[in-house]
Amino acid sequence: MPYIGRDLSQGNYLKLDNIESQFNGSKVSFDLTTGGSAFFPGSSMALLVSVGGVVQEAETAYTIDQSSIEFASAPSAGDDCYIIVMGTSIGVSVPADGSVTMAKLAQSGIDRLSSVGIQSGGTTIGAGVTFINFVQSGLTATVASGIATVSLGGKTNEEIQDIVGAMFSGNTETNITVTYQDSDGTIDLVSDKLTTEEVQDIVGAMFSSNTETNITATYQDSDGTIDLEVAGGGRFVVSSSPAAGIHTADSVGVNTVGFTTDMVGAGNSFNGMYISNGMTIYDNELNGNHYISTSFNGLMAGPVTVNGVLTVDGNYVVV
C-alpha cells in the first residue's frame, strides 16, 4: 500500500552527542559528534538546536562551519542543550563549471571561501588554514560582523625616541657631553675640548711659583703671553752702535784666582788688570798698575796713555 500524505524528508533523524558540559560562559565554538565521530551537518537549517529550553534560530543564533557549531553568544555554564538532526545530506548532481554564484552559498561558506589563499608580503598562507597566529608585543585583535581586525601594535616614534634617549642618560662619558632633547627628539653631542683661555691658564701656571736662575718668567693672563726677562745688573744687551759686538749695560767684575789684584770696572778705566796668554787690551788709557807675567803675551791697541806702572815679564805689543 502506498504511503498516504506528505513524503518524509530524506535521511536519518539523529540526536547529536551532548555538548552542554563544555559551556563556560565564554566559549562559542563546539565540535559536533555522533557516537564520538565528527558530524558534518552541511547546513544550519538541518538542525534543531535548543539551549536553556529555548530553540535557537539558524543562521542568526548559530552557524555551521564544517563539523563545528558557532553560537552568536556564548551559552552560560549550566545551560541544558540538545541538537536534533532533521535530515542528513544526500548526494546531488554536480553543477556545471562556473554555474554556482555567491548568492547560492550560505554566509558561512562565503566567509570560509574568503579566507582561502591569504597572502602576506607575497607569501601564500593557503587553503585549509584554521587559525592564523600573529606574534607581536602589544598586538590586539577584535571581531565584528565576522571581520577580524588585527592591530599589530608596536612603538610610536616618541616611545622609540624615549627608549634611545634613556640610553644616553646617566652614563659615563669622557671628553664629551651627551644630551637627549625630548622636545624635538634629538641627541646633542658636545666635545669637551679646552678653550684657548683654558690652555693659556694651564701653560701659564707652569711658569708660576717655579725656581728660575738669572731669569724671570711672568704669565700675562690679560693677553695670554709669557714674559721672560734676564735677571741681574750684568746682563748683556744688544747695542745699536757699533752694530757689531756685545756691550754691557753695567759694570762687570772679574775675580781671577791666583793673582793678587782684582780687575774691576769696564770701559776706559782699568785697575790692577792681569794679562793671560793671548788676551787683548783695548783702551786708550790705563790707570793703575798692570802686569803681564812671564810666558804670557799681551796686545795693546793705541794710542794708549799709561798713567800707572806697566810691568812686562813676557811679550807685550803696543799698536
C-alpha positions in Angstrom: 0.0 0.0 0.0 1.5 3.3 -1.0 2.3 6.0 1.7 -0.5 8.5 2.1 0.3 12.1 2.8 3.5 14.3 2.7 6.7 12.4 2.0 9.2 12.1 4.8 12.4 14.1 4.5 15.2 12.0 3.2 18.0 11.0 5.5 18.3 9.9 9.1 17.0 11.7 12.2 19.8 11.9 14.8 20.4 13.4 18.2 24.0 14.5 18.4 26.3 14.0 21.3 25.7 16.3 24.2 27.9 19.4 24.3 26.4 21.3 27.3 29.2 20.1 29.6 31.6 22.3 27.6 29.6 25.5 28.3 31.5 28.0 30.4 30.0 31.4 29.5 32.8 32.4 27.1 33.3 29.6 24.6 31.2 29.9 21.4 32.5 27.2 19.1 31.9 23.5 19.7 32.6 20.3 17.7 29.6 18.2 16.6 29.9 14.5 17.0 27.7 11.5 16.9 28.9 8.4 18.6 32.2 10.2 19.2 32.8 10.7 15.4 32.8 14.1 13.8 29.4 15.0 12.2 29.1 17.4 9.2 25.5 18.8 9.0 26.1 20.6 5.7 23.7 23.4 6.7 22.5 25.1 9.9 19.0 24.6 8.5 19.3 20.8 9.0 19.5 21.1 12.8 17.1 21.8 15.6 19.1 23.4 18.4 17.8 24.1 21.9 19.8 25.9 24.6 18.4 26.5 28.1 15.0 25.4 26.8 15.0 28.0 24.0 15.0 26.9 20.4 17.8 28.7 18.5 17.3 30.4 15.2 19.5 29.0 12.4 22.0 31.5 10.8 21.1 34.1 13.5 21.7 32.4 16.8 24.2 29.9 15.4 26.0 29.0 12.2 27.7 25.8 11.0 31.4 25.6 10.0 32.3 22.1 8.7 31.8 19.9 11.8 31.5 22.8 14.3 28.6 24.9 15.6 29.3 28.5 16.3 26.9 30.4 18.6 26.5 34.2 18.3 26.5 34.4 22.1 28.3 32.1 24.4 26.0 29.7 26.3 26.0 30.1 30.1 27.5 27.4 32.2 24.8 25.0 33.4 22.5 25.6 30.4 21.0 22.4 29.1 21.3 21.7 25.4 20.2 19.2 22.8 20.7 19.2 19.0 18.5 17.1 16.6 19.5 16.5 13.0 16.4 16.8 10.9 17.9 15.1 7.9 21.4 14.2 6.7 22.8 15.5 3.4 22.3 13.4 0.3 24.3 13.2 -2.9 23.2 15.7 -5.6 24.3 16.1 -9.2 27.5 18.1 -9.8 26.7 21.6 -11.0 28.3 22.8 -14.2 31.6 24.6 -14.0 31.1 28.3 -13.2 27.4 27.9 -12.5 27.4 28.4 -8.7 27.1 32.0 -7.6 27.8 33.6 -4.3 24.0 34.1 -3.8 23.6 30.3 -3.7 26.0 29.9 -0.9 25.4 30.3 2.9 27.2 33.2 4.5 29.4 30.8 6.5 30.5 29.3 3.2 31.3 32.8 1.7 33.3 33.7 4.8 35.1 30.4 4.6 36.0 30.9 0.9 37.2 34.5 1.6 39.8 33.1 4.0 41.4 30.8 1.4 44.7 31.9 -0.2 45.6 34.7 2.2 48.8 36.4 1.3 51.2 38.4 3.4 54.2 40.0 1.9 54.0 37.7 -1.1 53.8 34.6 1.0 50.7 32.5 0.4 49.2 31.0 3.6 47.0 28.8 1.5 43.8 26.7 1.9 43.0 24.5 4.9 44.2 27.1 7.4 42.1 27.1 10.6 43.9 29.7 12.7 46.4 32.4 12.0 48.7 33.3 14.9 50.3 36.8 15.0 53.2 37.1 17.3 54.0 40.6 18.4 54.3 42.5 21.7 51.2 44.8 22.1 49.2 43.1 19.4 45.4 43.3 19.8 42.5 41.8 17.7 38.8 42.5 17.6 36.0 40.7 15.7 32.8 42.4 14.4 30.3 41.1 11.9 32.6 38.2 11.0 35.5 40.6 10.3 38.7 40.3 12.4 40.7 43.5 12.8 44.3 42.9 14.0 46.3 45.8 15.4 50.0 45.0 15.2 50.8 47.5 18.0 54.5 48.4 18.0 56.1 51.6 19.3 55.4 55.2 18.4 58.2 57.5 17.3 58.0 59.2 20.7 58.3 55.9 22.5 61.3 54.9 20.4 63.0 58.3 21.0 62.5 58.0 24.7 64.0 54.5 24.8 67.1 55.6 22.8 67.3 58.8 24.7 67.4 57.0 28.0 70.4 55.0 26.7 72.4 58.3 26.7 71.3 59.4 30.2 73.1 58.7 33.4 76.1 57.2 31.6 79.8 57.8 31.9 81.2 60.0 29.1 84.8 61.1 28.7 85.6 64.4 27.0 82.1 64.6 25.5 78.7 65.7 26.8 75.5 63.9 25.5 72.1 65.4 26.0 68.7 63.9 24.8 66.3 66.7 23.8 62.9 65.2 24.3 61.1 68.2 22.9 62.4 67.6 19.3 63.6 64.0 19.6 67.3 64.8 19.0 70.5 63.9 20.8 73.1 66.7 21.2 76.8 65.6 21.2 79.2 68.3 22.5 83.0 67.7 22.6 84.5 68.9 25.9 87.7 70.4 24.3 89.7 73.1 26.1 89.3 76.7 25.1 92.2 79.0 24.2 92.0 80.7 27.6 92.0 77.4 29.4 95.1 76.2 27.5 96.8 79.6 28.3 96.0 79.3 32.0 97.3 75.7 32.2 100.6 76.6 30.4 100.9 79.9 32.3 100.6 78.1 35.7 103.6 76.0 34.7 105.7 79.2 34.8 104.4 80.4 38.2 106.0 79.7 41.6 108.9 77.8 40.0 112.6 78.1 40.6 114.4 80.3 37.9 118.1 81.3 37.9 119.1 84.6 36.4 115.8 84.8 34.5 112.2 85.9 35.5 109.2 84.2 33.9 105.8 86.0 34.1 102.5 84.8 32.7 100.4 87.7 31.4 96.8 86.5 31.7 95.4 89.6 30.1 96.9 88.9 26.7 97.9 85.3 27.1 101.6 85.8 26.8 104.7 84.8 28.9 107.4 87.3 29.6 111.0 86.1 30.0 113.4 88.6 31.5 117.1 88.0 32.2 117.8 88.9 35.9 120.8 90.8 37.4 122.7 94.0 36.6 125.4 92.4 34.4 123.1 91.1 31.7 124.1 91.6 28.1 122.2 93.9 25.8 122.3 94.4 22.1 124.0 97.7 21.1 122.8 99.7 18.1 126.2 101.5 17.7 128.6 100.0 16.9 126.5 97.5 15.0 128.7 94.5 15.9 129.8 93.3 19.3 128.2 92.9 22.7 128.3 95.7 25.3 127.4 95.6 29.0 124.7 97.8 30.5 126.5 97.9 33.8 129.9 97.2 35.3 131.5 93.8 35.1 133.7 92.4 37.8 136.1 89.6 37.3 137.8 87.9 40.2 140.8 85.9 39.0 142.2 83.1 41.2 145.9 83.1 41.8 146.5 86.8 41.3 147.0 89.4 44.0 144.9 92.2 42.4 141.3 92.1 41.1 140.1 93.5 37.8 137.2 95.8 38.3 135.4 98.3 36.1 135.0 98.4 32.3 135.2 101.0 29.5 138.1 103.4 29.9 139.1 102.7 33.4 141.2 99.6 34.4 142.7 98.9 37.8 145.0 96.0 38.5 144.4 94.1 35.3 146.5 91.0 34.7 147.0 89.7 31.2 146.7 86.0 30.5 148.1 84.3 27.4 146.6 85.7 24.2 144.5 88.5 26.0 144.0 91.7 24.1 143.7 95.0 26.0 141.7 97.7 24.1 141.7 101.1 25.6 143.3 104.5 25.2 144.3 105.0 28.8 145.5 102.7 31.6 145.1 103.7 35.1 146.6 101.8 37.9 149.3 99.1 37.8 149.3 96.4 35.1 151.3 93.3 35.0 152.0 90.9 32.2 153.5 87.7 33.6 156.3 85.6 32.1 155.4 83.4 29.1 152.2 85.4 28.5 151.6 87.7 25.6 149.6 91.0 25.6 148.4 93.3 22.9 147.5 96.9 23.4 145.6 98.8 20.7 146.5 102.5 20.9 147.2 105.2 21.1 147.5 104.4 24.7 148.4 106.6 27.7 149.9 104.6 30.6 149.3 106.5 33.9 150.4 103.8 36.2 153.2 101.2 36.3 153.3 98.7 33.5 155.4 95.6 34.3 156.1 93.2 31.5 157.8 89.9 32.1 156.5 88.4 28.9 155.9 89.8 25.4 153.9 93.0 25.0 153.0 94.7 21.8 151.5 98.2 21.5 149.8 99.0 18.3 
